[in-house]
Amino acid sequence: YNRMAALMSDSQFDKPGNATWAQCPACDYWFHVAPALLALETVDLICPECAKPFAPAEAKALVGS
């Protein structure tokens, strides 16, 4: 059971299509990612908590709104 994913999917305040949440594969930190960035295959995400760069496909989890 992923509590963060459940909380985000139940949120009445998120606007669909505006944000995606990514979970860092190294430290499990969740952060916002613009959906347009995920469409770019050559862009790595960088975790704001531990600074690990990773491809979107390597994210522990991605939750879109």
N, CA, C and O atoms as a Maestro MAE file, in Angstrom:
{
 s_m_m2io_version
 :::
 2.0.0
}

f_m_ct {
 s_m_title
 :::
 protein
 m_atom[260] {
  # First column is atom index #
  i_m_mmod_type
  r_m_x_coord
  r_m_y_coord
  r_m_z_coord
  i_m_residue_number
  s_m_chain_name
  s_m_pdb_residue_name
  s_m_pdb_atom_name
  i_m_atomic_number
  :::
  1 25 0.848 -1.192 0.000 1 A "TYR " " N  " 7
  2 3 0.000 0.000 0.000 1 A "TYR " " CA " 6
  3 2 0.883 1.241 0.000 1 A "TYR " " C  " 6
  4 15 1.764 1.381 0.848 1 A "TYR " " O  " 8
  5 25 0.651 2.122 -0.932 2 A "ASN " " N  " 7
  6 3 1.466 3.324 -1.056 2 A "ASN " " CA " 6
  7 2 0.641 4.521 -0.599 2 A "ASN " " C  " 6
  8 15 -0.188 5.037 -1.350 2 A "ASN " " O  " 8
  9 25 0.870 4.952 0.613 3 A "ARG " " N  " 7
  10 3 0.068 6.032 1.203 3 A "ARG " " CA " 6
  11 2 0.189 7.337 0.418 3 A "ARG " " C  " 6
  12 15 -0.806 8.035 0.225 3 A "ARG " " O  " 8
  13 25 1.416 7.678 -0.041 4 A "MET " " N  " 7
  14 3 1.613 8.918 -0.790 4 A "MET " " CA " 6
  15 2 0.780 8.910 -2.075 4 A "MET " " C  " 6
  16 15 0.132 9.905 -2.399 4 A "MET " " O  " 8
  17 25 0.796 7.809 -2.794 5 A "ALA " " N  " 7
  18 3 0.014 7.715 -4.031 5 A "ALA " " CA " 6
  19 2 -1.475 7.841 -3.730 5 A "ALA " " C  " 6
  20 15 -2.206 8.484 -4.484 5 A "ALA " " O  " 8
  21 25 -1.928 7.237 -2.642 6 A "ALA " " N  " 7
  22 3 -3.338 7.321 -2.267 6 A "ALA " " CA " 6
  23 2 -3.725 8.751 -1.912 6 A "ALA " " C  " 6
  24 15 -4.788 9.224 -2.315 6 A "ALA " " O  " 8
  25 25 -2.877 9.438 -1.165 7 A "LEU " " N  " 7
  26 3 -3.175 10.817 -0.793 7 A "LEU " " CA " 6
  27 2 -3.229 11.721 -2.018 7 A "LEU " " C  " 6
  28 15 -4.101 12.584 -2.120 7 A "LEU " " O  " 8
  29 25 -2.307 11.524 -2.935 8 A "MET " " N  " 7
  30 3 -2.274 12.372 -4.128 8 A "MET " " CA " 6
  31 2 -3.456 12.105 -5.040 8 A "MET " " C  " 6
  32 15 -3.993 13.037 -5.638 8 A "MET " " O  " 8
  33 25 -3.877 10.841 -5.162 9 A "SER " " N  " 7
  34 3 -4.977 10.530 -6.059 9 A "SER " " CA " 6
  35 2 -6.309 11.011 -5.499 9 A "SER " " C  " 6
  36 15 -7.250 11.237 -6.261 9 A "SER " " O  " 8
  37 25 -6.407 11.172 -4.180 10 A "ASP " " N  " 7
  38 3 -7.643 11.622 -3.553 10 A "ASP " " CA " 6
  39 2 -7.718 13.139 -3.396 10 A "ASP " " C  " 6
  40 15 -8.735 13.662 -2.941 10 A "ASP " " O  " 8
  41 25 -6.673 13.834 -3.759 11 A "SER " " N  " 7
  42 3 -6.629 15.269 -3.521 11 A "SER " " CA " 6
  43 2 -7.640 16.004 -4.379 11 A "SER " " C  " 6
  44 15 -7.680 15.823 -5.596 11 A "SER " " O  " 8
  45 25 -8.440 16.815 -3.757 12 A "GLN " " N  " 7
  46 3 -9.412 17.620 -4.494 12 A "GLN " " CA " 6
  47 2 -8.808 18.935 -4.971 12 A "GLN " " C  " 6
  48 15 -9.477 19.710 -5.655 12 A "GLN " " O  " 8
  49 25 -7.560 19.193 -4.619 13 A "PHE " " N  " 7
  50 3 -6.939 20.463 -4.942 13 A "PHE " " CA " 6
  51 2 -6.036 20.414 -6.165 13 A "PHE " " C  " 6
  52 15 -5.703 21.460 -6.721 13 A "PHE " " O  " 8
  53 25 -5.632 19.223 -6.596 14 A "ASP " " N  " 7
  54 3 -4.763 19.109 -7.768 14 A "ASP " " CA " 6
  55 2 -5.569 19.312 -9.040 14 A "ASP " " C  " 6
  56 15 -6.702 18.844 -9.153 14 A "ASP " " O  " 8
  57 25 -4.976 20.010 -9.988 15 A "LYS " " N  " 7
  58 3 -5.585 20.182 -11.286 15 A "LYS " " CA " 6
  59 2 -5.012 19.127 -12.216 15 A "LYS " " C  " 6
  60 15 -3.790 19.024 -12.325 15 A "LYS " " O  " 8
  61 25 -5.833 18.346 -12.887 16 A "PRO " " N  " 7
  62 3 -5.335 17.286 -13.758 16 A "PRO " " CA " 6
  63 2 -4.376 17.817 -14.814 16 A "PRO " " C  " 6
  64 15 -4.623 18.854 -15.430 16 A "PRO " " O  " 8
  65 25 -3.280 17.095 -15.013 17 A "GLY " " N  " 7
  66 3 -2.326 17.431 -16.052 17 A "GLY " " CA " 6
  67 2 -1.272 18.443 -15.663 17 A "GLY " " C  " 6
  68 15 -0.358 18.685 -16.452 17 A "GLY " " O  " 8
  69 25 -1.350 19.051 -14.483 18 A "ASN " " N  " 7
  70 3 -0.402 20.090 -14.103 18 A "ASN " " CA " 6
  71 2 0.858 19.566 -13.440 18 A "ASN " " C  " 6
  72 15 1.903 20.211 -13.524 18 A "ASN " " O  " 8
  73 25 0.794 18.433 -12.793 19 A "ALA " " N  " 7
  74 3 1.964 17.955 -12.047 19 A "ALA " " CA " 6
  75 2 1.983 16.434 -12.005 19 A "ALA " " C  " 6
  76 15 0.948 15.767 -12.022 19 A "ALA " " O  " 8
  77 25 3.172 15.931 -11.951 20 A "THR " " N  " 7
  78 3 3.404 14.519 -11.732 20 A "THR " " CA " 6
  79 2 4.364 14.420 -10.556 20 A "THR " " C  " 6
  80 15 5.262 15.249 -10.406 20 A "THR " " O  " 8
  81 25 4.175 13.421 -9.737 21 A "TRP " " N  " 7
  82 3 5.066 13.174 -8.616 21 A "TRP " " CA " 6
  83 2 6.019 12.065 -9.004 21 A "TRP " " C  " 6
  84 15 5.606 11.066 -9.591 21 A "TRP " " O  " 8
  85 25 7.293 12.231 -8.681 22 A "ALA " " N  " 7
  86 3 8.297 11.202 -8.912 22 A "ALA " " CA " 6
  87 2 8.915 10.818 -7.575 22 A "ALA " " C  " 6
  88 15 9.103 11.660 -6.698 22 A "ALA " " O  " 8
  89 25 9.227 9.533 -7.433 23 A "GLN " " N  " 7
  90 3 9.889 9.060 -6.220 23 A "GLN " " CA " 6
  91 2 11.311 8.649 -6.580 23 A "GLN " " C  " 6
  92 15 11.524 7.834 -7.477 23 A "GLN " " O  " 8
  93 25 12.267 9.214 -5.881 24 A "CYS " " N  " 7
  94 3 13.685 8.939 -6.121 24 A "CYS " " CA " 6
  95 2 13.989 7.466 -5.842 24 A "CYS " " C  " 6
  96 15 13.569 6.932 -4.815 24 A "CYS " " O  " 8
  97 25 14.715 6.806 -6.750 25 A "PRO " " N  " 7
  98 3 15.057 5.402 -6.520 25 A "PRO " " CA " 6
  99 2 16.126 5.215 -5.438 25 A "PRO " " C  " 6
  100 15 16.297 4.107 -4.930 25 A "PRO " " O  " 8
  101 25 16.844 6.280 -5.083 26 A "ALA " " N  " 7
  102 3 17.911 6.167 -4.087 26 A "ALA " " CA " 6
  103 2 17.432 6.447 -2.666 26 A "ALA " " C  " 6
  104 15 17.757 5.699 -1.744 26 A "ALA " " O  " 8
  105 25 16.658 7.525 -2.481 27 A "CYS " " N  " 7
  106 3 16.304 7.926 -1.112 27 A "CYS " " CA " 6
  107 2 14.796 7.917 -0.833 27 A "CYS " " C  " 6
  108 15 14.376 8.224 0.283 27 A "CYS " " O  " 8
  109 25 13.982 7.568 -1.833 28 A "ASP " " N  " 7
  110 3 12.518 7.485 -1.705 28 A "ASP " " CA " 6
  111 2 11.817 8.838 -1.582 28 A "ASP " " C  " 6
  112 15 10.614 8.874 -1.325 28 A "ASP " " O  " 8
  113 25 12.532 9.953 -1.759 29 A "TYR " " N  " 7
  114 3 11.938 11.284 -1.657 29 A "TYR " " CA " 6
  115 2 10.976 11.515 -2.829 29 A "TYR " " C  " 6
  116 15 11.285 11.155 -3.965 29 A "TYR " " O  " 8
  117 25 9.818 12.111 -2.556 30 A "TRP " " N  " 7
  118 3 8.834 12.459 -3.584 30 A "TRP " " CA " 6
  119 2 9.000 13.919 -3.969 30 A "TRP " " C  " 6
  120 15 9.216 14.763 -3.100 30 A "TRP " " O  " 8
  121 25 8.902 14.235 -5.263 31 A "PHE " " N  " 7
  122 3 8.966 15.625 -5.722 31 A "PHE " " CA " 6
  123 2 8.155 15.803 -6.991 31 A "PHE " " C  " 6
  124 15 7.895 14.850 -7.726 31 A "PHE " " O  " 8
  125 25 7.758 17.062 -7.236 32 A "HIS " " N  " 7
  126 3 6.981 17.407 -8.434 32 A "HIS " " CA " 6
  127 2 7.857 17.394 -9.676 32 A "HIS " " C  " 6
  128 15 9.025 17.778 -9.639 32 A "HIS " " O  " 8
  129 25 7.271 16.947 -10.770 33 A "VAL " " N  " 7
  130 3 7.928 16.972 -12.072 33 A "VAL " " CA " 6
  131 2 6.890 17.446 -13.086 33 A "VAL " " C  " 6
  132 15 5.758 16.962 -13.087 33 A "VAL " " O  " 8
  133 25 7.263 18.378 -13.934 34 A "ALA " " N  " 7
  134 3 6.357 18.827 -14.989 34 A "ALA " " CA " 6
  135 2 6.149 17.687 -15.986 34 A "ALA " " C  " 6
  136 15 7.121 17.065 -16.413 34 A "ALA " " O  " 8
  137 25 4.913 17.406 -16.360 35 A "PRO " " N  " 7
  138 3 4.658 16.330 -17.322 35 A "PRO " " CA " 6
  139 2 5.434 16.499 -18.636 35 A "PRO " " C  " 6
  140 15 5.803 15.507 -19.264 35 A "PRO " " O  " 8
  141 25 5.680 17.733 -19.049 36 A "ALA " " N  " 7
  142 3 6.426 17.975 -20.288 36 A "ALA " " CA " 6
  143 2 7.860 17.453 -20.184 36 A "ALA " " C  " 6
  144 15 8.432 17.013 -21.181 36 A "ALA " " O  " 8
  145 25 8.446 17.499 -18.977 37 A "LEU " " N  " 7
  146 3 9.804 16.968 -18.805 37 A "LEU " " CA " 6
  147 2 9.839 15.451 -18.979 37 A "LEU " " C  " 6
  148 15 10.809 14.905 -19.504 37 A "LEU " " O  " 8
  149 25 8.803 14.787 -18.547 38 A "LEU " " N  " 7
  150 3 8.765 13.339 -18.671 38 A "LEU " " CA " 6
  151 2 8.678 12.898 -20.126 38 A "LEU " " C  " 6
  152 15 9.101 11.794 -20.469 38 A "LEU " " O  " 8
  153 25 8.136 13.752 -20.975 39 A "ALA " " N  " 7
  154 3 8.019 13.439 -22.396 39 A "ALA " " CA " 6
  155 2 9.368 13.524 -23.112 39 A "ALA " " C  " 6
  156 15 9.535 12.932 -24.179 39 A "ALA " " O  " 8
  157 25 10.320 14.243 -22.547 40 A "LEU " " N  " 7
  158 3 11.647 14.371 -23.144 40 A "LEU " " CA " 6
  159 2 12.510 13.193 -22.716 40 A "LEU " " C  " 6
  160 15 12.845 13.071 -21.538 40 A "LEU " " O  " 8
  161 25 12.868 12.338 -23.641 41 A "GLU " " N  " 7
  162 3 13.600 11.126 -23.296 41 A "GLU " " CA " 6
  163 2 15.051 11.380 -22.924 41 A "GLU " " C  " 6
  164 15 15.689 10.514 -22.326 41 A "GLU " " O  " 8
  165 25 15.587 12.544 -23.262 42 A "THR " " N  " 7
  166 3 17.001 12.814 -23.010 42 A "THR " " CA " 6
  167 2 17.242 13.574 -21.711 42 A "THR " " C  " 6
  168 15 18.386 13.904 -21.399 42 A "THR " " O  " 8
  169 25 16.194 13.857 -20.954 43 A "VAL " " N  " 7
  170 3 16.322 14.643 -19.725 43 A "VAL " " CA " 6
  171 2 16.316 13.726 -18.512 43 A "VAL " " C  " 6
  172 15 15.416 12.902 -18.346 43 A "VAL " " O  " 8
  173 25 17.323 13.878 -17.672 44 A "ASP " " N  " 7
  174 3 17.350 13.165 -16.396 44 A "ASP " " CA " 6
  175 2 16.696 14.021 -15.324 44 A "ASP " " C  " 6
  176 15 16.791 15.248 -15.352 44 A "ASP " " O  " 8
  177 25 16.036 13.372 -14.388 45 A "LEU " " N  " 7
  178 3 15.507 14.056 -13.217 45 A "LEU " " CA " 6
  179 2 16.615 14.090 -12.171 45 A "LEU " " C  " 6
  180 15 17.464 13.199 -12.139 45 A "LEU " " O  " 8
  181 25 16.614 15.099 -11.326 46 A "ILE " " N  " 7
  182 3 17.596 15.198 -10.247 46 A "ILE " " CA " 6
  183 2 16.830 15.352 -8.941 46 A "ILE " " C  " 6
  184 15 16.058 16.296 -8.766 46 A "ILE " " O  " 8
  185 25 17.047 14.433 -8.046 47 A "CYS " " N  " 7
  186 3 16.353 14.457 -6.758 47 A "CYS " " CA " 6
  187 2 16.790 15.684 -5.960 47 A "CYS " " C  " 6
  188 15 17.986 15.898 -5.762 47 A "CYS " " O  " 8
  189 25 15.833 16.490 -5.501 48 A "PRO " " N  " 7
  190 3 16.188 17.664 -4.706 48 A "PRO " " CA " 6
  191 2 16.668 17.320 -3.293 48 A "PRO " " C  " 6
  192 15 17.232 18.171 -2.605 48 A "PRO " " O  " 8
  193 25 16.447 16.093 -2.865 49 A "GLU " " N  " 7
  194 3 16.862 15.680 -1.521 49 A "GLU " " CA " 6
  195 2 18.299 15.150 -1.498 49 A "GLU " " C  " 6
  196 15 19.110 15.578 -0.677 49 A "GLU " " O  " 8
  197 25 18.608 14.212 -2.406 50 A "CYS " " N  " 7
  198 3 19.934 13.570 -2.369 50 A "CYS " " CA " 6
  199 2 20.800 13.888 -3.590 50 A "CYS " " C  " 6
  200 15 21.958 13.475 -3.647 50 A "CYS " " O  " 8
  201 25 20.253 14.616 -4.564 51 A "ALA " " N  " 7
  202 3 20.956 15.063 -5.775 51 A "ALA " " CA " 6
  203 2 21.297 13.934 -6.746 51 A "ALA " " C  " 6
  204 15 22.146 14.119 -7.619 51 A "ALA " " O  " 8
  205 25 20.667 12.785 -6.620 52 A "LYS " " N  " 7
  206 3 20.908 11.691 -7.565 52 A "LYS " " CA " 6
  207 2 20.204 11.986 -8.888 52 A "LYS " " C  " 6
  208 15 18.997 12.228 -8.902 52 A "LYS " " O  " 8
  209 25 20.944 11.968 -10.003 53 A "PRO " " N  " 7
  210 3 20.295 12.085 -11.309 53 A "PRO " " CA " 6
  211 2 19.798 10.702 -11.752 53 A "PRO " " C  " 6
  212 15 20.463 9.691 -11.528 53 A "PRO " " O  " 8
  213 25 18.620 10.677 -12.383 54 A "PHE " " N  " 7
  214 3 18.090 9.409 -12.880 54 A "PHE " " CA " 6
  215 2 17.091 9.673 -14.006 54 A "PHE " " C  " 6
  216 15 16.445 10.720 -14.052 54 A "PHE " " O  " 8
  217 25 16.979 8.704 -14.911 55 A "ALA " " N  " 7
  218 3 16.017 8.789 -16.001 55 A "ALA " " CA " 6
  219 2 14.621 8.573 -15.433 55 A "ALA " " C  " 6
  220 15 14.469 7.848 -14.450 55 A "ALA " " O  " 8
  221 25 13.604 9.180 -16.024 56 A "PRO " " N  " 7
  222 3 12.247 8.973 -15.515 56 A "PRO " " CA " 6
  223 2 11.861 7.491 -15.412 56 A "PRO " " C  " 6
  224 15 11.119 7.104 -14.509 56 A "PRO " " O  " 8
  225 25 12.358 6.675 -16.324 57 A "ALA " " N  " 7
  226 3 12.055 5.247 -16.284 57 A "ALA " " CA " 6
  227 2 12.660 4.558 -15.064 57 A "ALA " " C  " 6
  228 15 12.219 3.473 -14.685 57 A "ALA " " O  " 8
  229 25 13.657 5.172 -14.452 58 A "GLU " " N  " 7
  230 3 14.304 4.601 -13.280 58 A "GLU " " CA " 6
  231 2 13.653 5.038 -11.963 58 A "GLU " " C  " 6
  232 15 14.038 4.565 -10.894 58 A "GLU " " O  " 8
  233 25 12.669 5.938 -12.040 59 A "ALA " " N  " 7
  234 3 11.996 6.395 -10.819 59 A "ALA " " CA " 6
  235 2 11.372 5.210 -10.103 59 A "ALA " " C  " 6
  236 15 10.869 4.284 -10.740 59 A "ALA " " O  " 8
  237 25 11.405 5.242 -8.791 60 A "LYS " " N  " 7
  238 3 10.791 4.175 -8.005 60 A "LYS " " CA " 6
  239 2 9.283 4.135 -8.272 60 A "LYS " " C  " 6
  240 15 8.675 3.066 -8.325 60 A "LYS " " O  " 8
  241 25 8.694 5.328 -8.440 61 A "ALA " " N  " 7
  242 3 7.282 5.443 -8.772 61 A "ALA " " CA " 6
  243 2 7.040 6.793 -9.437 61 A "ALA " " C  " 6
  244 15 7.719 7.776 -9.139 61 A "ALA " " O  " 8
  245 25 6.070 6.829 -10.334 62 A "LEU " " N  " 7
  246 3 5.594 8.071 -10.950 62 A "LEU " " CA " 6
  247 2 4.074 8.090 -10.785 62 A "LEU " " C  " 6
  248 15 3.391 7.123 -11.123 62 A "LEU " " O  " 8
  249 25 3.565 9.179 -10.273 63 A "VAL " " N  " 7
  250 3 2.116 9.325 -10.077 63 A "VAL " " CA " 6
  251 2 1.696 10.613 -10.760 63 A "VAL " " C  " 6
  252 15 2.129 11.700 -10.375 63 A "VAL " " O  " 8
  253 25 0.857 10.491 -11.766 64 A "GLY " " N  " 7
  254 3 0.382 11.669 -12.485 64 A "GLY " " CA " 6
  255 2 -0.960 12.118 -11.980 64 A "GLY " " C  " 6
  256 15 -1.738 11.336 -11.434 64 A "GLY " " O  " 8
  257 25 -1.215 13.387 -12.170 65 A "SER " " N  " 7
  258 3 -2.527 13.895 -11.757 65 A "SER " " CA " 6
  259 2 -3.389 14.135 -12.961 65 A "SER " " C  " 6
  260 15 -4.534 14.565 -12.824 65 A "SER " " O  " 8
  :::
 }
 m_bond[259] {
  # First column is bond index #
  i_m_from
  i_m_to
  i_m_order
  :::
  1 1 2 1
  2 2 3 1
  3 3 4 2
  4 3 5 1
  5 5 6 1
  6 6 7 1
  7 7 8 2
  8 7 9 1
  9 9 10 1
  10 10 11 1
  11 11 12 2
  12 11 13 1
  13 13 14 1
  14 14 15 1
  15 15 16 2
  16 15 17 1
  17 17 18 1
  18 18 19 1
  19 19 20 2
  20 19 21 1
  21 21 22 1
  22 22 23 1
  23 23 24 2
  24 23 25 1
  25 25 26 1
  26 26 27 1
  27 27 28 2
  28 27 29 1
  29 29 30 1
  30 30 31 1
  31 31 32 2
  32 31 33 1
  33 33 34 1
  34 34 35 1
  35 35 36 2
  36 35 37 1
  37 37 38 1
  38 38 39 1
  39 39 40 2
  40 39 41 1
  41 41 42 1
  42 42 43 1
  43 43 44 2
  44 43 45 1
  45 45 46 1
  46 46 47 1
  47 47 48 2
  48 47 49 1
  49 49 50 1
  50 50 51 1
  51 51 52 2
  52 51 53 1
  53 53 54 1
  54 54 55 1
  55 55 56 2
  56 55 57 1
  57 57 58 1
  58 58 59 1
  59 59 60 2
  60 59 61 1
  61 61 62 1
  62 62 63 1
  63 63 64 2
  64 63 65 1
  65 65 66 1
  66 66 67 1
  67 67 68 2
  68 67 69 1
  69 69 70 1
  70 70 71 1
  71 71 72 2
  72 71 73 1
  73 73 74 1
  74 74 75 1
  75 75 76 2
  76 75 77 1
  77 77 78 1
  78 78 79 1
  79 79 80 2
  80 79 81 1
  81 81 82 1
  82 82 83 1
  83 83 84 2
  84 83 85 1
  85 85 86 1
  86 86 87 1
  87 87 88 2
  88 87 89 1
  89 89 90 1
  90 90 91 1
  91 91 92 2
  92 91 93 1
  93 93 94 1
  94 94 95 1
  95 95 96 2
  96 95 97 1
  97 97 98 1
  98 98 99 1
  99 99 100 2
  100 99 101 1
  101 101 102 1
  102 102 103 1
  103 103 104 2
  104 103 105 1
  105 105 106 1
  106 106 107 1
  107 107 108 2
  108 107 109 1
  109 109 110 1
  110 110 111 1
  111 111 112 2
  112 111 113 1
  113 113 114 1
  114 114 115 1
  115 115 116 2
  116 115 117 1
  117 117 118 1
  118 118 119 1
  119 119 120 2
  120 119 121 1
  121 121 122 1
  122 122 123 1
  123 123 124 2
  124 123 125 1
  125 125 126 1
  126 126 127 1
  127 127 128 2
  128 127 129 1
  129 129 130 1
  130 130 131 1
  131 131 132 2
  132 131 133 1
  133 133 134 1
  134 134 135 1
  135 135 136 2
  136 135 137 1
  137 137 138 1
  138 138 139 1
  139 139 140 2
  140 139 141 1
  141 141 142 1
  142 142 143 1
  143 143 144 2
  144 143 145 1
  145 145 146 1
  146 146 147 1
  147 147 148 2
  148 147 149 1
  149 149 150 1
  150 150 151 1
  151 151 152 2
  152 151 153 1
  153 153 154 1
  154 154 155 1
  155 155 156 2
  156 155 157 1
  157 157 158 1
  158 158 159 1
  159 159 160 2
  160 159 161 1
  161 161 162 1
  162 162 163 1
  163 163 164 2
  164 163 165 1
  165 165 166 1
  166 166 167 1
  167 167 168 2
  168 167 169 1
  169 169 170 1
  170 170 171 1
  171 171 172 2
  172 171 173 1
  173 173 174 1
  174 174 175 1
  175 175 176 2
  176 175 177 1
  177 177 178 1
  178 178 179 1
  179 179 180 2
  180 179 181 1
  181 181 182 1
  182 182 183 1
  183 183 184 2
  184 183 185 1
  185 185 186 1
  186 186 187 1
  187 187 188 2
  188 187 189 1
  189 189 190 1
  190 190 191 1
  191 191 192 2
  192 191 193 1
  193 193 194 1
  194 194 195 1
  195 195 196 2
  196 195 197 1
  197 197 198 1
  198 198 199 1
  199 199 200 2
  200 199 201 1
  201 201 202 1
  202 202 203 1
  203 203 204 2
  204 203 205 1
  205 205 206 1
  206 206 207 1
  207 207 208 2
  208 207 209 1
  209 209 210 1
  210 210 211 1
  211 211 212 2
  212 211 213 1
  213 213 214 1
  214 214 215 1
  215 215 216 2
  216 215 217 1
  217 217 218 1
  218 218 219 1
  219 219 220 2
  220 219 221 1
  221 221 222 1
  222 222 223 1
  223 223 224 2
  224 223 225 1
  225 225 226 1
  226 226 227 1
  227 227 228 2
  228 227 229 1
  229 229 230 1
  230 230 231 1
  231 231 232 2
  232 231 233 1
  233 233 234 1
  234 234 235 1
  235 235 236 2
  236 235 237 1
  237 237 238 1
  238 238 239 1
  239 239 240 2
  240 239 241 1
  241 241 242 1
  242 242 243 1
  243 243 244 2
  244 243 245 1
  245 245 246 1
  246 246 247 1
  247 247 248 2
  248 247 249 1
  249 249 250 1
  250 250 251 1
  251 251 252 2
  252 251 253 1
  253 253 254 1
  254 254 255 1
  255 255 256 2
  256 255 257 1
  257 257 258 1
  258 258 259 1
  259 259 260 2
  :::
 }
}
